[in-house]
Amino acid sequence: MDGVTDPAFRYIVARYGKPDLQFTEFINVEEVCHGSDSAWQQLCYTEIERPIVAQIYGADPDRFYQVAQVICELGFDGVDINMGCPSKNVSARGCGAALIKNPPLAKEIIRAVQCGVRDWASGHRIETIGLRSRVVHKLMAKSAPSAAFEKHRPLLPVTVKTRLGYDSVVIEEWVATLLQEQVEAISIHGRTLTQMYRGQADWNAIARAAKVVHETSTLVLGNGDVESMTDLVERVRESHVDGVLIGRGCLGNPWIFQQKEWARAEMQRPTGQSPVGEVNLDERFNVALEHARHFETLGGSSRFAAMRKHLGWYCKGFPGAAEVRARMFKATSSGDVQQVLDGITDDLKGRC
Ligand SMILES: Cc1cc2nc3c(=O)[nH]c(=O)nc-3n(C[C@H](O)[C@H](O)[C@H](O)COP(=O)(O)O)c2cc1C
């Protein structure tokens, strides 16, 4: 999620939730090829996050071909193509969910990424694919492959994340188009581009798409409005998807993924009990502080404002939370976060 699933947040999610996989924020292929520092920062990850999939967006198949190889060289576990972003400045350039309206280009982009992944796996040297020299230098500085990595060049899975349609639901025809390119998985957010984030995600439409996808070996993942593992079990039961992506439901709540084994077991039973209870406030605050410190460790001190939204998400659902959030929104360092937390009385913690 853009502006959210940065390396510091993914580290915290990996430590306290351990989902089956994580995605980077969506990363623009032009910016990667241009050598933009912010795009290259988005391509940072650590081993604890594995399996980690890099998500990319753009509209130029040649750039996708190059960036697919950059992603392979950096050792990611998969490449996901964003065909779901509804934001105006993305879709107006023909990227993200605008590709739903342009199936020929969408297919060409998928083929370009698959070709990049295949070429890299068969031994293509990254220096020879037309990248600018500053990009090659960045890559060399980052990847420095070990001898073992040099020998093993895995063929990364290529996947697509998309929506139900542009301004109307066309998901059955749209997944049929995507399936022609034999992607490994299709993730579907149950809204159209014009809906943005309004209304409820339409899991009936996701279920219809899942039926089409299940006639092939491609996996289908559903997405939208899942805020608990109880929600997740219900959505899987009604839609028969192979998996679920959780976005907003993990904001301030990396622990949500701890209950995934409960959900798996629950899916085998006709009815069941509720998953284990919420984490206590002490742990939530400790993790908020650890997250803030880790954000600084990864170079975030000068842009600490970007951390504040996460602090707000951790501080929800207890008496006096609004007041604590207001103080967190003024924090300019992890030291300030520590001070806010120190100032919360034992009385408040006791009440929760
Ligand atoms: C702030 C924000 C940033 C997002 N950025 C991305 C992104 O970079 N790539 C992507 O595929 N989806 C992105 N999404 C969409 C989510 O991944 C997800 O599809 C959507 O929020 C619905 O799922 P949810 O109800 O579980 O959040 C973003 C959503 C939000 C709210």
The ligand as an SDF file (V2000), in Angstrom:
LIG
                    3D

 31 33  0  0  0  0  0  0  0  0999 V2000
   -3.4200    4.3630    1.4820 C   0  0  0  0  0  0  0  0  0  0  0  0
   -3.6290    3.2330    0.5240 C   0  0  0  0  0  0  0  0  0  0  0  0
   -2.6150    2.9070   -0.3590 C   0  0  0  0  0  0  0  0  0  0  0  0
   -2.7790    1.8410   -1.2430 C   0  0  0  0  0  0  0  0  0  0  0  0
   -1.7630    1.5170   -2.0850 N   0  0  0  0  0  0  0  0  0  0  0  0
   -1.8580    0.4180   -2.8620 C   0  0  0  0  0  0  0  0  0  0  0  0
   -0.7720   -0.0160   -3.6540 C   0  0  0  0  0  0  0  0  0  0  0  0
    0.3080    0.6000   -3.6680 O   0  0  0  0  0  0  0  0  0  0  0  0
   -0.9450   -1.1320   -4.3920 N   0  0  0  0  0  0  0  0  0  0  0  0
   -2.1130   -1.8530   -4.3830 C   0  0  0  0  0  0  0  0  0  0  0  0
   -2.2190   -2.8910   -5.0450 O   0  0  0  0  0  0  0  0  0  0  0  0
   -3.1600   -1.4540   -3.6620 N   0  0  0  0  0  0  0  0  0  0  0  0
   -3.0590   -0.3490   -2.8930 C   0  0  0  0  0  0  0  0  0  0  0  0
   -4.1190    0.0240   -2.1280 N   0  0  0  0  0  0  0  0  0  0  0  0
   -5.3540   -0.7700   -2.1530 C   0  0  0  0  0  0  0  0  0  0  0  0
   -5.2950   -1.8790   -1.1160 C   0  0  0  0  0  0  0  0  0  0  0  0
   -4.2290   -2.7520   -1.3980 O   0  0  0  0  0  0  0  0  0  0  0  0
   -6.5800   -2.6900   -1.0880 C   0  0  0  0  0  0  0  0  0  0  0  0
   -6.7910   -3.2120   -2.3660 O   0  0  0  0  0  0  0  0  0  0  0  0
   -7.7870   -1.8600   -0.6900 C   0  0  0  0  0  0  0  0  0  0  0  0
   -7.4880   -0.9990    0.3770 O   0  0  0  0  0  0  0  0  0  0  0  0
   -8.9560   -2.7740   -0.2770 C   0  0  0  0  0  0  0  0  0  0  0  0
   -8.5510   -3.7120    0.6840 O   0  0  0  0  0  0  0  0  0  0  0  0
   -8.7360   -3.4820    2.2740 P   0  0  0  0  0  0  0  0  0  0  0  0
  -10.1930   -3.2250    2.5090 O   0  0  0  0  0  0  0  0  0  0  0  0
   -8.2320   -4.7450    2.8920 O   0  0  0  0  0  0  0  0  0  0  0  0
   -7.9170   -2.2880    2.6230 O   0  0  0  0  0  0  0  0  0  0  0  0
   -3.9910    1.1120   -1.2500 C   0  0  0  0  0  0  0  0  0  0  0  0
   -5.0040    1.4350   -0.3640 C   0  0  0  0  0  0  0  0  0  0  0  0
   -4.8500    2.4940    0.5140 C   0  0  0  0  0  0  0  0  0  0  0  0
   -5.9580    2.8300    1.4570 C   0  0  0  0  0  0  0  0  0  0  0  0
  1  2  1  0
  2  3  1  0
  2 30  2  0
  3  4  2  0
  4  5  1  0
  4 28  1  0
  5  6  2  0
  6  7  1  0
  6 13  1  0
  7  8  2  0
  7  9  1  0
  9 10  1  0
 10 11  2  0
 10 12  1  0
 12 13  2  0
 13 14  1  0
 14 15  1  0
 14 28  1  0
 15 16  1  0
 16 17  1  0
 16 18  1  0
 18 19  1  0
 18 20  1  0
 20 21  1  0
 20 22  1  0
 22 23  1  0
 23 24  1  0
 24 25  2  0
 24 26  1  0
 24 27  1  0
 28 29  2  0
 29 30  1  0
 30 31  1  0
M  END
$$$$
